[in-house]
Amino acid sequence: MDWDDLRLFLAVARAESLSGAGKQLRLDPATLGRRIARLEEALEARLFVKSPQGYALTDEGSRILAHAERAEQAMSGVAEELRGTQGLTGQIRIGAPDGSANYLLPQVLATICDENPGLEVQIIALPRVFNLSKREADMAIGVSRPETGRLSVQKLTDYRLHLAASRSYIAAHPPITAPGDLRAHRMVGYIPDMIFDKELDYLGHLGAETVALASNSVSVQLNWLRHGAGGGVVHDFALPAAPELQRLIPDQVSLIRSFWLIRHADDGRVDRLNRFAALLVQSVRKEVLRLEAMA
């Protein structure tokens, strides 16, 4: 068995389909299927079982998975050693909630890439938890600390949130001098049944009973607020991007949340990812402080 066979096996195991793995590998699914079949024949073991949900690992496949991942780490280490340590290179994919993906990561990662010209970074901005075991991303940013799984977790940064509304909305509606006044106002927030983490239930924390304008996207919420649609909770680090907004009763309503950097436990052996993670943590903390000072 050679590394290329293991590379194909890992892609199918993580994507759980030939079509998904084929897109990543730029291989035709039929060709990939034949390669997997040849690998199973060479090993005299069935590695996958096909079901309506896709390709699932058999017991034999699950046992091989750990060995294949160790081989992947070893190959990454060899490539990194050959490249030296002058700069980061290669591709790194980060999964992140869209608030951080839109208002923090672009400028932070642009600077990191300027300093490391051989580096390619992909941001997957989705309002959900990423499955690192399936290698949807090399690392992810979460809004709460995961308690299960073979993961390495460190706090990325704390951040603040406040109630806000546009100046046009404030001028045209009754004043908000206490949290109880929110009942007389149209609120903007998350779709209640799509809040994937309790840490995001900001309006529930404030006792707001109805969210008249709701989206699972922080950017959509912010744009509603910018256009005078109502009041809502906003990341302080996003406020510099929305000069139309003004914080409301900041002395009475001030929330603190945290971002967590989440990695697969085995990736702690990969120097390239360790160095990138250290840069990311340092840079994000600095950027949050800069933006919050401007809010």
Summary of the structure (lengths in Angstrom):
residues: 295
radius of gyration: 22.9
end to end distance: 57.1
largest distance: 74.6
contacts: 908
relative contact order: 0.14
helix: 50%
strand: 22%
